[in-house]
Amino acid sequence: MAQSGKGKLNYRCPMCFMRDLDIDMFYDKEKKEYYCLRCQFTGSEEDVLAGNERVRLKYGAMMKRFTKFDFD
């Protein structure tokens, strides 16, 4: 999903991203937290970054090429 404008970097919702949905989060200045309109995830910037790090485990071997398939 493309970013709209040249402002601060948009964060992906970690809960939606775990389900392979690319949903941008919105920022509430009054509460100083990010929220998702699709799944109702809310959290601070640290919570969002930590959740996105957990998602990286899913794609850990994405750029690794497997050439040997011996399962013995």
C-alpha positions as a printed Julia matrix, in Angstrom:
72×3 Matrix{Float64}:
   0.0     0.0    0.0
   1.44    3.34  -1.0
   1.95    6.07   1.52
  -0.19    9.16   1.11
   1.93   12.27   1.27
   5.45   12.88   2.47
   4.82   13.05   6.18
   5.9    10.71   8.93
   6.27    7.07   7.97
   3.02    5.13   8.11
   3.09    2.02  10.27
   1.38   -1.23   9.37
  -0.99   -2.76  11.86
   0.86   -5.79  13.3
  -2.32   -7.81  13.9
  -3.58   -7.31  10.35
  -0.1    -7.82   8.9
   0.13  -11.23  10.62
  -2.93  -12.18   8.58
  -1.26  -10.87   5.38
  -3.34   -7.7    5.28
  -1.51   -4.48   4.54
  -3.42   -1.92   6.62
  -1.96    1.46   7.61
  -2.47    2.7   11.14
  -3.73    6.12  12.15
  -2.28    8.29  14.91
  -4.37    9.95  17.62
  -2.5    13.05  18.82
  -4.63   13.49  21.94
  -4.07    9.95  23.25
  -0.6     9.68  21.66
  -1.31    6.21  20.3
  -1.77    4.44  17.0
  -4.96    2.64  16.07
  -6.27    0.39  13.29
  -9.71    0.88  11.8
 -10.04   -2.74  10.71
  -9.17   -4.76  13.82
  -9.31   -2.16  16.64
  -5.64   -2.64  17.59
  -4.32    0.31  19.62
  -0.88    0.91  21.02
   2.08    3.2   21.37
   4.8     3.48  18.76
   6.88    0.97  20.72
   4.0    -1.54  20.72
   3.59   -1.21  16.96
   7.31   -1.6   16.28
   7.53   -4.63  18.58
   4.54   -6.23  16.85
   6.06   -5.65  13.44
   9.31   -7.27  14.63
   7.33  -10.38  15.62
   5.87  -10.48  12.1
   9.39  -10.57  10.65
   9.81  -14.08  12.11
   7.19  -15.27   9.63
   9.27  -14.04   6.69
  12.69  -14.88   8.15
  13.76  -17.25   5.38
  12.08  -15.38   2.54
  15.34  -14.38   0.85
  17.08  -17.71   1.52
  17.41  -20.15  -1.36
  16.93  -23.81  -0.51
  18.7   -26.16  -2.91
  18.95  -29.4   -0.96
  15.83  -31.24   0.14
  16.9   -34.38   1.98
  14.58  -35.1    4.87
  16.31  -38.28   6.05
